[in-house]
Amino acid sequence: MNNYTPYQQGIIKRFYENRDTIAIQKLAEVVSDLYVATTEKKIDAGWKRVYSNLITAGVHKHHAQSIVDDRDLGALARMVSELT
């Protein structure tokens, strides 16, 4: 991190310290996006985002994959509320 100023280094450090919190916030946004999605393309893209954000938030890969495979929006919403 020698190419960054101390201010930039602090920003980068805080980003990685709060990475799981950011992923949980993005998951909450995806839940609302999926709820109102009308096209299959938007729904597919939303569920792809769900998987990557669940992994970033610290959910076990097997559990994240089962939620995505089932495409159960209620289970996803419960998972997000448990994580917060």
C-alpha positions in Angstrom: 0.0 0.0 0.0 2.9 2.3 -0.6 1.2 4.0 -3.5 -1.5 5.4 -1.4 -1.6 8.3 0.9 -2.3 7.7 4.6 -5.8 9.0 4.1 -6.4 6.6 1.3 -4.9 3.7 3.3 -7.4 4.5 6.1 -10.3 4.4 3.7 -9.2 1.1 2.3 -8.7 -0.4 5.8 -12.1 0.7 6.9 -13.7 -0.8 3.8 -12.2 -4.2 4.5 -13.1 -4.0 8.2 -16.8 -3.3 7.3 -17.0 -5.6 4.3 -19.5 -8.0 5.9 -21.7 -5.1 6.9 -21.7 -3.7 3.4 -22.6 -7.2 2.0 -25.5 -7.4 4.4 -26.8 -4.0 3.3 -26.5 -5.0 -0.3 -28.4 -8.2 0.5 -31.3 -6.2 1.9 -31.4 -4.1 -1.2 -31.4 -7.2 -3.4 -34.4 -8.6 -1.4 -36.4 -5.6 -2.2 -35.2 -5.6 -5.8 -36.2 -9.3 -6.2 -39.6 -8.6 -4.7 -40.5 -6.0 -7.4 -38.6 -7.6 -10.3 -40.8 -8.4 -13.2 -38.5 -10.0 -15.8 -36.8 -13.3 -15.6 -33.5 -11.6 -16.6 -33.6 -9.3 -13.6 -34.6 -12.1 -11.3 -31.6 -14.3 -12.5 -29.2 -11.4 -12.0 -30.6 -10.7 -8.5 -30.1 -14.3 -7.4 -26.5 -14.2 -8.7 -25.8 -11.2 -6.6 -27.4 -12.9 -3.6 -25.0 -15.8 -3.7 -21.9 -13.6 -3.9 -23.1 -11.3 -1.1 -24.0 -14.2 1.2 -20.5 -15.5 0.8 -19.0 -12.1 1.5 -21.3 -11.7 4.6 -19.8 -14.9 6.0 -22.6 -17.4 5.3 -21.4 -21.0 4.7 -21.2 -21.8 0.9 -23.6 -24.8 1.3 -26.2 -22.8 3.1 -25.9 -19.9 0.6 -26.2 -22.3 -2.3 -29.3 -24.0 -0.9 -31.0 -20.6 -0.5 -30.1 -19.6 -4.1 -31.2 -23.0 -5.5 -34.5 -22.9 -3.8 -35.0 -19.2 -4.8 -37.0 -18.8 -1.6 -37.3 -15.0 -1.1 -38.8 -15.5 2.4 -35.8 -17.6 3.5 -33.5 -15.0 2.1 -35.3 -12.2 4.0 -35.1 -14.2 7.2 -31.4 -14.8 6.6 -30.8 -11.1 6.1 -32.7 -10.3 9.3 -30.6 -12.8 11.2 -27.4 -11.4 9.9 -28.3 -7.8 11.0 
